[in-house]
Amino acid sequence: MAEAQLQRITFRINEFEALDNPEAVGRAEWSLRVFVNDIERWRSSGRHRVLEGNRAIVDAEFHVDIAPHSKEMSMRVEAEEHDLGPNDHAEGSVRLYRSQDFGGDNFSIDLKGDNAHLRLRCSTQIEAI
């Protein structure tokens, strides 16, 4: 009997939208960190600037290798806003299931904090390795 192969999940972070921004005027600058099953898998190398009500392109990807019997995984995202005052924080999470291709072509994660509401738009692709 052939042994089941590992599978590689490619996560793509396409863009994020500022539904509610902590900045009264101008763009907020955000740095992002992504955790899959509580392990940090990606961190933005720069800051992403976005006006409230607008979207910013992130265009990042990272890979996670999983066993073929894995049925679900968790994804958590933390966002820190950088300005001259204290940093604002937003975070959100989602459970991803194999039966839904671990997110598939399009899923979103809402990140919320005291002064912020962001929406991260993502996708996944699965391949045998």
A tleap script that builds the chain and sets N, CA, C and O, in Angstrom:
source leaprc.protein.ff14SB
mol = sequence {
  NMET ALA GLU ALA GLN LEU GLN ARG ILE THR
  PHE ARG ILE ASN GLU PHE GLU ALA LEU ASP
  ASN PRO GLU ALA VAL GLY ARG ALA GLU TRP
  SER LEU ARG VAL PHE VAL ASN ASP ILE GLU
  ARG TRP ARG SER SER GLY ARG HIE ARG VAL
  LEU GLU GLY ASN ARG ALA ILE VAL ASP ALA
  GLU PHE HIE VAL ASP ILE ALA PRO HIE SER
  LYS GLU MET SER MET ARG VAL GLU ALA GLU
  GLU HIE ASP LEU GLY PRO ASN ASP HIE ALA
  GLU GLY SER VAL ARG LEU TYR ARG SER GLN
  ASP PHE GLY GLY ASP ASN PHE SER ILE ASP
  LEU LYS GLY ASP ASN ALA HIE LEU ARG LEU
  ARG CYS SER THR GLN ILE GLU ALA CILE
}
set mol.1.N position { 0.842 -1.173 0.000 }
set mol.1.CA position { 0.000 0.000 0.000 }
set mol.1.C position { 0.887 1.236 0.000 }
set mol.1.O position { 1.828 1.322 0.788 }
set mol.2.N position { 0.604 2.172 -0.856 }
set mol.2.CA position { 1.407 3.390 -0.963 }
set mol.2.C position { 1.131 4.313 0.213 }
set mol.2.O position { -0.002 4.446 0.676 }
set mol.3.N position { 2.194 4.941 0.679 }
set mol.3.CA position { 2.076 5.874 1.786 }
set mol.3.C position { 1.505 7.198 1.277 }
set mol.3.O position { 1.890 7.686 0.215 }
set mol.4.N position { 0.587 7.765 2.047 }
set mol.4.CA position { -0.023 9.038 1.651 }
set mol.4.C position { 1.027 10.142 1.669 }
set mol.4.O position { 1.888 10.178 2.549 }
set mol.5.N position { 0.949 11.036 0.695 }
set mol.5.CA position { 1.922 12.110 0.559 }
set mol.5.C position { 1.533 13.322 1.399 }
set mol.5.O position { 0.359 13.594 1.649 }
set mol.6.N position { 2.575 14.039 1.823 }
set mol.6.CA position { 2.327 15.334 2.442 }
set mol.6.C position { 1.682 16.250 1.420 }
set mol.6.O position { 1.823 16.054 0.213 }
set mol.7.N position { 0.989 17.229 1.906 }
set mol.7.CA position { 0.391 18.220 1.021 }
set mol.7.C position { 0.910 19.593 1.397 }
set mol.7.O position { 1.142 19.881 2.571 }
set mol.8.N position { 1.089 20.428 0.406 }
set mol.8.CA position { 1.551 21.801 0.616 }
set mol.8.C position { 0.369 22.740 0.376 }
set mol.8.O position { -0.260 22.722 -0.682 }
set mol.9.N position { 0.094 23.545 1.372 }
set mol.9.CA position { -0.923 24.583 1.247 }
set mol.9.C position { -0.180 25.888 0.985 }
set mol.9.O position { 0.658 26.298 1.788 }
set mol.10.N position { -0.478 26.530 -0.116 }
set mol.10.CA position { 0.070 27.855 -0.408 }
set mol.10.C position { -0.984 28.877 -0.018 }
set mol.10.O position { -2.070 28.925 -0.596 }
set mol.11.N position { -0.648 29.684 0.962 }
set mol.11.CA position { -1.526 30.769 1.401 }
set mol.11.C position { -1.132 32.033 0.653 }
set mol.11.O position { 0.050 32.366 0.568 }
set mol.12.N position { -2.105 32.726 0.120 }
set mol.12.CA position { -1.868 34.010 -0.530 }
set mol.12.C position { -2.649 35.086 0.218 }
set mol.12.O position { -3.854 34.965 0.439 }
set mol.13.N position { -1.947 36.116 0.591 }
set mol.13.CA position { -2.587 37.273 1.202 }
set mol.13.C position { -2.650 38.320 0.099 }
set mol.13.O position { -1.631 38.894 -0.285 }
set mol.14.N position { -3.832 38.556 -0.395 }
set mol.14.CA position { -4.004 39.394 -1.570 }
set mol.14.C position { -4.070 40.878 -1.234 }
set mol.14.O position { -3.336 41.680 -1.814 }
set mol.15.N position { -4.930 41.244 -0.316 }
set mol.15.CA position { -5.107 42.653 0.018 }
set mol.15.C position { -5.771 42.776 1.371 }
set mol.15.O position { -6.276 41.803 1.930 }
set mol.16.N position { -5.758 44.005 1.891 }
set mol.16.CA position { -6.577 44.256 3.058 }
set mol.16.C position { -7.294 45.581 2.910 }
set mol.16.O position { -6.847 46.492 2.213 }
set mol.17.N position { -8.431 45.650 3.598 }
set mol.17.CA position { -9.308 46.796 3.505 }
set mol.17.C position { -9.476 47.399 4.893 }
set mol.17.O position { -9.636 46.676 5.876 }
set mol.18.N position { -9.439 48.712 4.970 }
set mol.18.CA position { -9.659 49.422 6.231 }
set mol.18.C position { -11.126 49.830 6.310 }
set mol.18.O position { -11.522 50.838 5.726 }
set mol.19.N position { -11.924 49.062 7.021 }
set mol.19.CA position { -13.334 49.397 7.188 }
set mol.19.C position { -13.484 50.511 8.221 }
set mol.19.O position { -14.370 51.357 8.106 }
set mol.20.N position { -12.615 50.505 9.229 }
set mol.20.CA position { -12.568 51.551 10.246 }
set mol.20.C position { -11.104 51.729 10.620 }
set mol.20.O position { -10.454 50.781 11.060 }
set mol.21.N position { -10.586 52.936 10.448 }
set mol.21.CA position { -9.168 53.226 10.653 }
set mol.21.C position { -8.992 54.082 11.911 }
set mol.21.O position { -9.854 54.910 12.204 }
set mol.22.N position { -7.917 53.907 12.651 }
set mol.22.CA position { -7.697 54.738 13.823 }
set mol.22.C position { -7.265 56.166 13.489 }
set mol.22.O position { -7.360 57.052 14.338 }
set mol.23.N position { -6.799 56.397 12.282 }
set mol.23.CA position { -6.350 57.734 11.895 }
set mol.23.C position { -7.538 58.598 11.498 }
set mol.23.O position { -8.336 58.209 10.646 }
set mol.24.N position { -7.658 59.776 12.118 }
set mol.24.CA position { -8.748 60.687 11.789 }
set mol.24.C position { -8.553 61.282 10.396 }
set mol.24.O position { -9.520 61.497 9.664 }
set mol.25.N position { -7.303 61.546 10.036 }
set mol.25.CA position { -6.975 62.120 8.733 }
set mol.25.C position { -5.794 61.335 8.160 }
set mol.25.O position { -4.838 61.041 8.878 }
set mol.26.N position { -5.855 61.004 6.902 }
set mol.26.CA position { -4.727 60.346 6.247 }
set mol.26.C position { -4.770 58.836 6.343 }
set mol.26.O position { -5.761 58.231 6.753 }
set mol.27.N position { -3.662 58.263 5.951 }
set mol.27.CA position { -3.542 56.808 5.885 }
set mol.27.C position { -2.950 56.253 7.173 }
set mol.27.O position { -2.073 56.861 7.788 }
set mol.28.N position { -3.441 55.105 7.560 }
set mol.28.CA position { -2.832 54.373 8.670 }
set mol.28.C position { -1.784 53.443 8.080 }
set mol.28.O position { -1.960 52.928 6.976 }
set mol.29.N position { -0.711 53.228 8.801 }
set mol.29.CA position { 0.354 52.318 8.372 }
set mol.29.C position { 0.314 51.080 9.255 }
set mol.29.O position { 0.433 51.161 10.477 }
set mol.30.N position { 0.143 49.930 8.606 }
set mol.30.CA position { -0.038 48.674 9.329 }
set mol.30.C position { 1.087 47.697 9.010 }
set mol.30.O position { 1.544 47.610 7.871 }
set mol.31.N position { 1.526 46.963 10.029 }
set mol.31.CA position { 2.376 45.789 9.820 }
set mol.31.C position { 1.548 44.570 10.217 }
set mol.31.O position { 0.729 44.641 11.134 }
set mol.32.N position { 1.762 43.459 9.527 }
set mol.32.CA position { 0.945 42.265 9.692 }
set mol.32.C position { 1.797 41.071 10.086 }
set mol.32.O position { 2.945 40.944 9.661 }
set mol.33.N position { 1.219 40.192 10.909 }
set mol.33.CA position { 1.826 38.901 11.266 }
set mol.33.C position { 0.753 37.833 11.130 }
set mol.33.O position { -0.384 38.027 11.560 }
set mol.34.N position { 1.118 36.692 10.523 }
set mol.34.CA position { 0.166 35.602 10.305 }
set mol.34.C position { 0.665 34.343 11.016 }
set mol.34.O position { 1.832 33.968 10.903 }
set mol.35.N position { -0.236 33.706 11.743 }
set mol.35.CA position { 0.049 32.467 12.461 }
set mol.35.C position { -0.871 31.373 11.935 }
set mol.35.O position { -2.069 31.596 11.766 }
set mol.36.N position { -0.317 30.199 11.679 }
set mol.36.CA position { -1.115 29.035 11.307 }
set mol.36.C position { -0.853 27.984 12.378 }
set mol.36.O position { 0.289 27.606 12.636 }
set mol.37.N position { -1.935 27.523 12.994 }
set mol.37.CA position { -1.847 26.585 14.123 }
set mol.37.C position { -0.865 27.107 15.187 }
set mol.37.O position { -0.050 26.354 15.720 }
set mol.38.N position { -0.963 28.397 15.478 }
set mol.38.CA position { -0.197 29.096 16.518 }
set mol.38.C position { 1.305 29.193 16.252 }
set mol.38.O position { 2.072 29.485 17.169 }
set mol.39.N position { 1.731 28.957 15.028 }
set mol.39.CA position { 3.139 29.137 14.643 }
set mol.39.C position { 3.201 30.293 13.650 }
set mol.39.O position { 2.484 30.302 12.650 }
set mol.40.N position { 4.066 31.270 13.934 }
set mol.40.CA position { 4.175 32.400 13.018 }
set mol.40.C position { 4.739 31.908 11.690 }
set mol.40.O position { 5.802 31.289 11.642 }
set mol.41.N position { 4.002 32.195 10.606 }
set mol.41.CA position { 4.382 31.727 9.274 }
set mol.41.C position { 4.781 32.850 8.333 }
set mol.41.O position { 5.484 32.618 7.350 }
set mol.42.N position { 4.331 34.078 8.631 }
set mol.42.CA position { 4.652 35.194 7.750 }
set mol.42.C position { 4.565 36.488 8.539 }
set mol.42.O position { 3.743 36.636 9.443 }
set mol.43.N position { 5.444 37.431 8.169 }
set mol.43.CA position { 5.447 38.763 8.764 }
set mol.43.C position { 5.737 39.757 7.650 }
set mol.43.O position { 6.644 39.546 6.845 }
set mol.44.N position { 4.980 40.826 7.602 }
set mol.44.CA position { 5.219 41.807 6.551 }
set mol.44.C position { 6.579 42.450 6.750 }
set mol.44.O position { 6.969 42.773 7.872 }
set mol.45.N position { 7.291 42.630 5.656 }
set mol.45.CA position { 8.633 43.224 5.730 }
set mol.45.C position { 8.565 44.740 5.782 }
set mol.45.O position { 9.533 45.392 6.173 }
set mol.46.N position { 7.443 45.298 5.396 }
set mol.46.CA position { 7.259 46.750 5.424 }
set mol.46.C position { 5.895 47.073 5.981 }
set mol.46.O position { 5.190 46.210 6.504 }
set mol.47.N position { 5.546 48.314 5.858 }
set mol.47.CA position { 4.245 48.763 6.340 }
set mol.47.C position { 3.308 48.972 5.161 }
set mol.47.O position { 3.711 49.416 4.085 }
set mol.48.N position { 2.060 48.641 5.395 }
set mol.48.CA position { 1.027 48.785 4.370 }
set mol.48.C position { 0.169 49.985 4.739 }
set mol.48.O position { -0.420 50.028 5.819 }
set mol.49.N position { 0.101 50.960 3.839 }
set mol.49.CA position { -0.634 52.200 4.083 }
set mol.49.C position { -2.000 52.139 3.423 }
set mol.49.O position { -2.124 51.773 2.254 }
set mol.50.N position { -3.035 52.506 4.195 }
set mol.50.CA position { -4.392 52.466 3.639 }
set mol.50.C position { -5.276 53.516 4.309 }
set mol.50.O position { -5.211 53.732 5.519 }
set mol.51.N position { -6.097 54.156 3.489 }
set mol.51.CA position { -7.110 55.092 3.962 }
set mol.51.C position { -8.359 54.329 4.372 }
set mol.51.O position { -8.647 53.263 3.828 }
set mol.52.N position { -9.093 54.867 5.319 }
set mol.52.CA position { -10.357 54.252 5.704 }
set mol.52.C position { -11.266 54.157 4.490 }
set mol.52.O position { -11.403 55.109 3.722 }
set mol.53.N position { -11.892 52.977 4.325 }
set mol.53.CA position { -12.779 52.750 3.198 }
set mol.53.C position { -12.070 52.298 1.935 }
set mol.53.O position { -12.715 52.060 0.914 }
set mol.54.N position { -10.748 52.177 1.992 }
set mol.54.CA position { -9.968 51.769 0.822 }
set mol.54.C position { -9.265 50.438 1.068 }
set mol.54.O position { -9.293 49.886 2.167 }
set mol.55.N position { -8.637 49.948 0.008 }
set mol.55.CA position { -7.900 48.678 0.072 }
set mol.55.C position { -6.439 48.918 -0.256 }
set mol.55.O position { -6.091 49.858 -0.971 }
set mol.56.N position { -5.592 48.052 0.279 }
set mol.56.CA position { -4.159 48.079 -0.029 }
set mol.56.C position { -3.752 46.691 -0.491 }
set mol.56.O position { -4.176 45.693 0.093 }
set mol.57.N position { -2.946 46.617 -1.521 }
set mol.57.CA position { -2.433 45.346 -2.030 }
set mol.57.C position { -1.343 44.846 -1.082 }
set mol.57.O position { -0.447 45.603 -0.709 }
set mol.58.N position { -1.419 43.585 -0.697 }
set mol.58.CA position { -0.376 42.961 0.117 }
set mol.58.C position { 0.471 42.063 -0.769 }
set mol.58.O position { 1.698 42.150 -0.737 }
set mol.59.N position { -0.161 41.198 -1.564 }
set mol.59.CA position { 0.503 40.322 -2.523 }
set mol.59.C position { 1.657 39.537 -1.906 }
set mol.59.O position { 2.808 39.661 -2.325 }
set mol.60.N position { 1.325 38.728 -0.903 }
set mol.60.CA position { 2.331 37.897 -0.233 }
set mol.60.C position { 1.856 36.451 -0.230 }
set mol.60.O position { 0.659 36.176 -0.319 }
set mol.61.N position { 2.809 35.533 -0.127 }
set mol.61.CA position { 2.442 34.132 0.002 }
set mol.61.C position { 3.445 33.401 0.868 }
set mol.61.O position { 4.608 33.788 0.989 }
set mol.62.N position { 2.952 32.326 1.469 }
set mol.62.CA position { 3.800 31.441 2.268 }
set mol.62.C position { 3.204 30.041 2.188 }
set mol.62.O position { 2.050 29.867 1.798 }
set mol.63.N position { 4.009 29.042 2.564 }
set mol.63.CA position { 3.610 27.642 2.435 }
set mol.63.C position { 3.566 26.973 3.806 }
set mol.63.O position { 4.335 27.299 4.710 }
set mol.64.N position { 2.638 26.028 3.924 }
set mol.64.CA position { 2.539 25.177 5.105 }
set mol.64.C position { 2.362 23.757 4.607 }
set mol.64.O position { 1.466 23.485 3.808 }
set mol.65.N position { 3.211 22.843 5.074 }
set mol.65.CA position { 3.094 21.428 4.713 }
set mol.65.C position { 2.278 20.714 5.783 }
set mol.65.O position { 2.518 20.885 6.978 }
set mol.66.N position { 1.305 19.906 5.338 }
set mol.66.CA position { 0.433 19.212 6.278 }
set mol.66.C position { 0.330 17.734 5.920 }
set mol.66.O position { 0.565 17.332 4.781 }
set mol.67.N position { -0.025 16.947 6.914 }
set mol.67.CA position { -0.260 15.523 6.707 }
set mol.67.C position { -1.593 15.356 5.981 }
set mol.67.O position { -2.502 16.167 6.158 }
set mol.68.N position { -1.712 14.312 5.169 }
set mol.68.CA position { -2.933 14.131 4.374 }
set mol.68.C position { -4.181 13.874 5.225 }
set mol.68.O position { -5.300 14.042 4.741 }
set mol.69.N position { -4.001 13.472 6.477 }
set mol.69.CA position { -5.158 13.217 7.338 }
set mol.69.C position { -5.617 14.461 8.107 }
set mol.69.O position { -6.618 14.406 8.821 }
set mol.70.N position { -4.904 15.571 7.971 }
set mol.70.CA position { -5.291 16.812 8.657 }
set mol.70.C position { -6.622 17.307 8.106 }
set mol.70.O position { -6.790 17.444 6.894 }
set mol.71.N position { -7.552 17.571 8.990 }
set mol.71.CA position { -8.897 17.968 8.587 }
set mol.71.C position { -9.152 19.461 8.726 }
set mol.71.O position { -10.030 20.003 8.056 }
set mol.72.N position { -8.382 20.141 9.601 }
set mol.72.CA position { -8.606 21.563 9.819 }
set mol.72.C position { -7.344 22.228 10.326 }
set mol.72.O position { -6.414 21.567 10.789 }
set mol.73.N position { -7.328 23.539 10.233 }
set mol.73.CA position { -6.227 24.325 10.794 }
set mol.73.C position { -6.769 25.697 11.158 }
set mol.73.O position { -7.812 26.125 10.663 }
set mol.74.N position { -6.047 26.370 12.025 }
set mol.74.CA position { -6.456 27.715 12.417 }
set mol.74.C position { -5.491 28.731 11.821 }
set mol.74.O position { -4.301 28.456 11.663 }
set mol.75.N position { -6.013 29.900 11.494 }
set mol.75.CA position { -5.202 30.991 10.970 }
set mol.75.C position { -5.553 32.231 11.783 }
set mol.75.O position { -6.723 32.595 11.901 }
set mol.76.N position { -4.538 32.871 12.340 }
set mol.76.CA position { -4.721 34.075 13.145 }
set mol.76.C position { -3.835 35.173 12.578 }
set mol.76.O position { -2.691 34.923 12.199 }
set mol.77.N position { -4.366 36.383 12.522 }
set mol.77.CA position { -3.624 37.513 11.977 }
set mol.77.C position { -3.625 38.636 13.005 }
set mol.77.O position { -4.656 38.965 13.591 }
set mol.78.N position { -2.445 39.215 13.210 }
set mol.78.CA position { -2.298 40.377 14.087 }
set mol.78.C position { -1.835 41.554 13.247 }
set mol.78.O position { -0.973 41.409 12.380 }
set mol.79.N position { -2.410 42.719 13.507 }
set mol.79.CA position { -2.033 43.945 12.797 }
set mol.79.C position { -1.677 45.006 13.829 }
set mol.79.O position { -2.394 45.196 14.811 }
set mol.80.N position { -0.566 45.693 13.598 }
set mol.80.CA position { -0.131 46.806 14.446 }
set mol.80.C position { -0.083 48.052 13.590 }
set mol.80.O position { 0.495 48.051 12.503 }
set mol.81.N position { -0.696 49.121 14.087 }
set mol.81.CA position { -0.699 50.389 13.381 }
set mol.81.C position { 0.403 51.268 13.968 }
set mol.81.O position { 0.571 51.342 15.185 }
set mol.82.N position { 1.145 51.926 13.095 }
set mol.82.CA position { 2.302 52.721 13.516 }
set mol.82.C position { 2.058 54.195 13.222 }
set mol.82.O position { 1.798 54.577 12.081 }
set mol.83.N position { 2.143 54.998 14.240 }
set mol.83.CA position { 2.069 56.447 14.087 }
set mol.83.C position { 2.829 57.079 15.249 }
set mol.83.O position { 3.576 56.394 15.948 }
set mol.84.N position { 2.646 58.351 15.454 }
set mol.84.CA position { 3.387 59.033 16.511 }
set mol.84.C position { 2.855 58.724 17.902 }
set mol.84.O position { 3.574 58.897 18.886 }
set mol.85.N position { 1.611 58.270 18.005 }
set mol.85.CA position { 1.021 57.931 19.300 }
set mol.85.C position { 1.169 56.456 19.597 }
set mol.85.O position { 1.894 55.741 18.905 }
set mol.86.N position { 0.478 56.003 20.632 }
set mol.86.CA position { 0.522 54.565 20.953 }
set mol.86.C position { -0.018 53.733 19.794 }
set mol.86.O position { -0.950 54.148 19.106 }
set mol.87.N position { 0.556 52.589 19.587 }
set mol.87.CA position { 0.121 51.728 18.486 }
set mol.87.C position { -1.272 51.180 18.742 }
set mol.87.O position { -1.624 50.823 19.866 }
set mol.88.N position { -2.056 51.123 17.675 }
set mol.88.CA position { -3.354 50.470 17.718 }
set mol.88.C position { -3.157 49.041 17.243 }
set mol.88.O position { -2.304 48.766 16.399 }
set mol.89.N position { -3.944 48.148 17.787 }
set mol.89.CA position { -3.803 46.722 17.512 }
set mol.89.C position { -5.153 46.191 17.028 }
set mol.89.O position { -6.206 46.598 17.518 }
set mol.90.N position { -5.104 45.290 16.075 }
set mol.90.CA position { -6.305 44.583 15.620 }
set mol.90.C position { -5.910 43.142 15.362 }
set mol.90.O position { -4.788 42.869 14.936 }
set mol.91.N position { -6.808 42.236 15.612 }
set mol.91.CA position { -6.524 40.834 15.313 }
set mol.91.C position { -7.805 40.094 14.994 }
set mol.91.O position { -8.905 40.515 15.350 }
set mol.92.N position { -7.624 38.971 14.308 }
set mol.92.CA position { -8.747 38.128 13.947 }
set mol.92.C position { -8.271 36.738 13.606 }
set mol.92.O position { -7.081 36.514 13.383 }
set mol.93.N position { -9.203 35.803 13.566 }
set mol.93.CA position { -8.830 34.421 13.258 }
set mol.93.C position { -9.962 33.727 12.519 }
set mol.93.O position { -11.103 34.186 12.496 }
set mol.94.N position { -9.600 32.606 11.917 }
set mol.94.CA position { -10.564 31.801 11.175 }
set mol.94.C position { -10.125 30.334 11.258 }
set mol.94.O position { -8.932 30.039 11.318 }
set mol.95.N position { -11.097 29.425 11.262 }
set mol.95.CA position { -10.826 27.988 11.159 }
set mol.95.C position { -10.993 27.620 9.695 }
set mol.95.O position { -11.977 27.993 9.057 }
set mol.96.N position { -10.028 26.888 9.173 }
set mol.96.CA position { -10.050 26.463 7.770 }
set mol.96.C position { -10.182 24.944 7.725 }
set mol.96.O position { -9.519 24.235 8.481 }
set mol.97.N position { -11.039 24.452 6.840 }
set mol.97.CA position { -11.350 23.017 6.785 }
set mol.97.C position { -10.981 22.425 5.430 }
set mol.97.O position { -11.144 23.059 4.388 }
set mol.98.N position { -10.481 21.197 5.472 }
set mol.98.CA position { -10.124 20.482 4.241 }
set mol.98.C position { -11.330 20.392 3.311 }
set mol.98.O position { -11.189 20.551 2.099 }
set mol.99.N position { -12.512 20.137 3.867 }
set mol.99.CA position { -13.717 19.997 3.044 }
set mol.99.C position { -14.021 21.266 2.245 }
set mol.99.O position { -14.793 21.230 1.287 }
set mol.100.N position { -13.413 22.383 2.639 }
set mol.100.CA position { -13.583 23.648 1.924 }
set mol.100.C position { -12.251 24.103 1.332 }
set mol.100.O position { -12.019 25.299 1.158 }
set mol.101.N position { -11.381 23.148 1.024 }
set mol.101.CA position { -10.059 23.417 0.439 }
set mol.101.C position { -9.236 24.394 1.283 }
set mol.101.O position { -8.472 25.197 0.747 }
set mol.102.N position { -9.397 24.316 2.596 }
set mol.102.CA position { -8.672 25.189 3.522 }
set mol.102.C position { -8.800 26.663 3.126 }
set mol.102.O position { -7.830 27.419 3.178 }
set mol.103.N position { -9.980 27.043 2.740 }
set mol.103.CA position { -10.236 28.434 2.378 }
set mol.103.C position { -10.520 28.605 0.905 }
set mol.103.O position { -11.435 29.336 0.527 }
set mol.104.N position { -9.745 27.939 0.070 }
set mol.104.CA position { -9.991 27.965 -1.368 }
set mol.104.C position { -9.657 29.276 -2.052 }
set mol.104.O position { -8.740 29.994 -1.653 }
set mol.105.N position { -10.424 29.569 -3.091 }
set mol.105.CA position { -10.132 30.698 -3.970 }
set mol.105.C position { -10.283 32.065 -3.309 }
set mol.105.O position { -9.606 33.018 -3.695 }
set mol.106.N position { -11.154 32.166 -2.332 }
set mol.106.CA position { -11.382 33.484 -1.756 }
set mol.106.C position { -11.995 33.345 -0.366 }
set mol.106.O position { -13.093 32.810 -0.217 }
set mol.107.N position { -11.285 33.826 0.642 }
set mol.107.CA position { -11.857 33.919 1.977 }
set mol.107.C position { -11.307 35.173 2.630 }
set mol.107.O position { -10.289 35.718 2.203 }
set mol.108.N position { -11.987 35.618 3.661 }
set mol.108.CA position { -11.542 36.833 4.332 }
set mol.108.C position { -11.476 36.613 5.833 }
set mol.108.O position { -12.140 35.738 6.388 }
set mol.109.N position { -10.662 37.428 6.465 }
set mol.109.CA position { -10.514 37.419 7.923 }
set mol.109.C position { -10.742 38.837 8.404 }
set mol.109.O position { -10.052 39.759 7.970 }
set mol.110.N position { -11.702 39.022 9.294 }
set mol.110.CA position { -11.933 40.331 9.892 }
set mol.110.C position { -11.017 40.499 11.093 }
set mol.110.O position { -10.964 39.645 11.978 }
set mol.111.N position { -10.296 41.618 11.108 }
set mol.111.CA position { -9.406 41.965 12.216 }
set mol.111.C position { -10.029 43.146 12.943 }
set mol.111.O position { -10.348 44.163 12.327 }
set mol.112.N position { -10.201 43.010 14.251 }
set mol.112.CA position { -10.849 44.071 15.013 }
set mol.112.C position { -10.004 44.458 16.212 }
set mol.112.O position { -9.325 43.630 16.819 }
set mol.113.N position { -10.067 45.739 16.534 }
set mol.113.CA position { -9.412 46.291 17.703 }
set mol.113.C position { -10.251 47.440 18.223 }
set mol.113.O position { -11.333 47.708 17.701 }
set mol.114.N position { -9.755 48.128 19.260 }
set mol.114.CA position { -10.518 49.225 19.855 }
set mol.114.C position { -10.855 50.309 18.845 }
set mol.114.O position { -11.962 50.847 18.860 }
set mol.115.N position { -9.917 50.633 17.972 }
set mol.115.CA position { -10.115 51.732 17.022 }
set mol.115.C position { -10.002 51.290 15.573 }
set mol.115.O position { -9.792 52.125 14.693 }
set mol.116.N position { -10.134 50.010 15.307 }
set mol.116.CA position { -9.882 49.547 13.944 }
set mol.116.C position { -10.754 48.345 13.587 }
set mol.116.O position { -11.112 47.526 14.433 }
set mol.117.N position { -11.075 48.279 12.311 }
set mol.117.CA position { -11.716 47.104 11.729 }
set mol.117.C position { -11.141 46.949 10.330 }
set mol.117.O position { -11.402 47.759 9.441 }
set mol.118.N position { -10.354 45.897 10.151 }
set mol.118.CA position { -9.717 45.608 8.873 }
set mol.118.C position { -10.272 44.299 8.331 }
set mol.118.O position { -10.780 43.475 9.092 }
set mol.119.N position { -10.177 44.105 7.033 }
set mol.119.CA position { -10.561 42.836 6.413 }
set mol.119.C position { -9.432 42.403 5.492 }
set mol.119.O position { -9.081 43.111 4.548 }
set mol.120.N position { -8.870 41.242 5.772 }
set mol.120.CA position { -7.790 40.675 4.974 }
set mol.120.C position { -8.411 39.681 3.998 }
set mol.120.O position { -9.184 38.812 4.403 }
set mol.121.N position { -8.077 39.805 2.718 }
set mol.121.CA position { -8.598 38.905 1.689 }
set mol.121.C position { -7.497 37.934 1.272 }
set mol.121.O position { -6.390 38.341 0.921 }
set mol.122.N position { -7.824 36.648 1.317 }
set mol.122.CA position { -6.813 35.600 1.134 }
set mol.122.C position { -7.332 34.512 0.202 }
set mol.122.O position { -8.511 34.482 -0.153 }
set mol.123.N position { -6.417 33.612 -0.189 }
set mol.123.CA position { -6.785 32.418 -0.946 }
set mol.123.C position { -5.760 31.338 -0.652 }
set mol.123.O position { -4.673 31.617 -0.145 }
set mol.124.N position { -6.117 30.105 -0.973 }
set mol.124.CA position { -5.197 28.979 -0.776 }
set mol.124.C position { -5.199 28.094 -2.018 }
set mol.124.O position { -6.136 28.096 -2.817 }
set mol.125.N position { -4.116 27.344 -2.145 }
set mol.125.CA position { -4.010 26.329 -3.187 }
set mol.125.C position { -3.346 25.115 -2.545 }
set mol.125.O position { -2.409 25.264 -1.761 }
set mol.126.N position { -3.821 23.919 -2.871 }
set mol.126.CA position { -3.311 22.684 -2.293 }
set mol.126.C position { -2.631 21.860 -3.367 }
set mol.126.O position { -3.143 21.730 -4.479 }
set mol.127.N position { -1.459 21.295 -3.029 }
set mol.127.CA position { -0.772 20.405 -3.963 }
set mol.127.C position { -0.046 19.306 -3.187 }
set mol.127.O position { 0.389 19.527 -2.057 }
set mol.128.N position { 0.083 18.138 -3.783 }
set mol.128.CA position { 0.847 17.033 -3.188 }
set mol.128.C position { 2.335 17.312 -3.361 }
set mol.128.O position { 2.764 17.843 -4.385 }
set mol.129.N position { 3.119 16.946 -2.342 }
set mol.129.CA position { 4.567 17.119 -2.447 }
set mol.129.C position { 5.283 15.809 -2.197 }
set mol.129.O position { 6.513 15.759 -2.244 }
savepdb mol mol.pdb
quit
